[in-house]
Amino acid sequence: MNKKIRLIIAIGIIVGVMSFLISAGFKSSTGNYLTLEEATEVQTQGETKGGRFVQMEGLLAANSANFDQEEIKLTFGLTDGKNVIDITYFGVKPDNFDSGYPIIVEGKFTSDNEFVAEKVLVKCPSKYEEE
């Protein structure tokens, strides 16, 4: 076989493998956005979305936040006014967490249908709005 043909085949294989790895990494890092109503259905039906990465947004449920300083563990309820999902987050409590702004959580449902957040973000729209 000609050297030129071998080089073209090798480059094609390398490009194919790199494309596969990039697409596989992108799929695992992007998650499904679920409303809290959809997340409640997932919990009720026992479908944990196969441990897939999920994003949800809601407000802090009244009197639900508990921060354990020894374990650096934050547990709270996320609500849309009708549904409440219990969230567990291992990390520092975000600034403005108790301020009433919308909270975005990113994480996974465990096999026990608990939601463990990898990220907890607090929106603060007034800080970025034009006057």
PyMOL commands that set and color helices and strands:
alter all, ss='L'
color gray80, all
select helices_A, chain A and resi 3-29+36-45+49-51+125-128
alter helices_A, ss='H'
color red, helices_A
select strands_A, chain A and resi 32-33+53-60+66-68+73-79+84-90+103-109+115-122
alter strands_A, ss='S'
color yellow, strands_A
deselect
rebuild
show_as cartoon
